[in-house]
Amino acid sequence: MRDGLRVLVVGSGGREHALASALARSDAVGAVVCAPGNPGMGRLGRCIAVDASDATAIAALADEVDAHLVLVGPEVPLVAGVVDAVEARGRIAFGPRAAAARLEGSKSWMKEVLASAGVPTARYGAFGERDESEALAFLETLPGMYVVKTDGLAAGKGVLVTESIAEARTAVQEYLSGAAFGDAGRSIVIEEGLSGPELSLLVLCDGTDAVALAPAQDFKRIGEGDTGANTGGMGAYSPVPFVTADVVERVLDRAVRPTLGALTARGVEYRGVLYAGLMLTPEGPKVLEYNVRFGDPECQVVVPRLASDLATHCLEVATGAMRSEPVFVEDAAVTVVLACKGYPAAPQTGDAIDGIDAAEELPGIAVFHAGTRAADDTVTTSGGRVLDVTALASTVREARSRAYEAVARISWPGMQYRSDIAMAQG
């Protein structure tokens, strides 16, 4: 172990693997510990089996490893108050406390915050399990594109976007009854559909200031041409050629900063990264959603492009004193997500994966583990989204070509992926 910061990374997905990789490259970091981590993260540092959403257990582990910084990756631990528990022991944690994490934990509350801040967003209605008739009536007032969302967390899958009112009605009934997503769906948000290019903007927030990271665009649908069911994300790329600095500043001025102000007015301080999912409509950018953590798979294209020090940025944000400006390489990044057969509805897991090392032998390639398990000397599938194949190159076109060349070296029975990630850009 070299001298430097000991960083505890909480989580086990591709996002956390990308973050741990960036931290391991930092001259300021002496050791990376992962909780619970995954086989890919195990190459970077010690992995300790623990429930990432158990705030007490994570706080105790931070003491055990004497962590100088705890970086919480997924939304569930953030909503569960892991940051609060770590800070209560006098340690530094990167991520919003539970009160601020409610922005993602409750979509209806998020919409209330947006409304109070005057942030442009889709027209919506919020409904509980006893409000089915009102919810169905609200659908009738929408112009023909329907969005139905679980109010609570649903692993990125609790969103239906459809032009079919019959499909929307069925979703309302299945969500509110608990048949589709359990308690997470017994309260819902229904929105009008918006049109335009989508944009993912990750913003560092230290309680008072906000600084945007490089823009990215992700692909939510399982199928080619943005067809099929919504997923946690099937790929992403960065930078986004049509998103100028003026667009980014407009999002900060009209969405992010007013949101932070509205939270402050409620006595809620936001420290961490705020993910703004946006639609660039003809009327200007509108907020589709806020997430309270690095996007997944957006993190896997934004963080590998970071030329400045991730550990420094996280420490400054967590202590409420941002000073360092994020700097990015000119190279572009493209991530292609490899998923199990049956994902997202019924993932088939437990298959042996071939070709990870062969893929990483290619120049500019990193393979981030998202849903894997180590069995003896074999890596097997253990989650719906299994691997994130990320390529860096001088252009999006070249990065896309490299990514798919690497994908061709990896296999397991039933592996699926989209072949059109970033196609329009290269």
C-alpha positions, 0 to 999 in steps of 0.5 A: 500500500502506497502512502495517500488517502484511503478511499472506501467506494460503496457499491458493486456496479459498473459505475463504481468500478469506473470510479474506483479505477479513476481513484486508483490512478490518483497520486493522492490515493494510497488505497481503494477499498470496495464494499462490496465491490465486484471481480473487476474492482477486486483487481484495484483493491480489497473488496469486503462483503457487506450490504451497501445499503446498511448505513450502520454497517458501512459506517462501521466499515469506514472506521475499520479501514480508517477511510479518509473518504467514503464515496457512495455510488448507488442511489439506494444507499444514499436514500438509506442515509449511508452518508449521514451515518458515515458523517455522524462518525466524523468521517468525510463522505461524498454524496448527498445526505438522505434529506437531499437524496429524496430528490431521487427517492421520491419523484413526486417530491422532486416535481414539487421542488422543480415547481417551487423553483420554476424549473422547466419540466413536463406537466405532471400529476402525482397519484397514490394507490387509492387514486386510480380513477383520478390517474386514469382521468389525468391520462386523458388530458395528455396530448398523446405521449404518456410517461408513467413512473414509479414514485420510488426507486425501481433500479432504473426500470420503473418508467414507461414511455408510450404512445398507447393510452391502453398501455399507459392505462395498464401500467397505471393499474399494475403500478398502483396495485403493486403488481409491477414494482411492489411498494415503489409503484404504489405511488406514481407520477404521470407526465406528458411526453416531451420531444427532442434530443436527450442530454445527461449532465452530471454536476458537482455541488458543494452546498453552494456552488455547482460545476458541470462535468462533460455532457453525455448522452445515454440510450435507455431502451433495450432495442435497436433504434430506441425500441423495447423496454426501458432499462438502466441504460444500454450505452453512452457517449461523451462529449455530445457534439451538439451540446455547446457550452451555452447549453450547459450554462443555460441548464445550470442557470435555469435548472440546477442552481434554482433547484439547489436554491429551492432545497436550501429554502427547505433547509436541505444542503446538497453535496455530491453529484447531481445528475440532470436528465434533460430533454432539449425541446424546441422551447429549451432544456426541460428536466426529465429527472434528477438522480442523486449520483453519477449516472450509469452508464454515463459515469463510464464515459465521463469519468474516464475522460477526466484529466484532473484528479477525481479524489481532489474533486470529491474531497472538495465537494464533500467538505463544501469547498470546491476550488479545483476546476474539472478538466477533460481530455479531448478524446471521446468515450463510448460505452456499450453495455453487455446484458444477460439474456432476458434483461430487463424483464427476467435476466438469466444469470450464472453463465461463464464469461469469455474474452474480458482479458482479450478485449482489454488488450486492445488500445484504449479499452476498459471493461467495467464489471457491472453484474459479475461474480467470481467462481474459482478462476471463472467470472460469471454473470450475476446481474442484468447488465453484466459488463460495460465496454468503454473505449477512448479515442480521438473521435466518437466515430473511432471510439465507437469502432474500438468499443465494438471491436472489443465487444466482439471478443467477449461472449457468454450464452445469450449475451445481448447488446445494442449495435447502434450506440452513438451511431448517429455520431459516427 
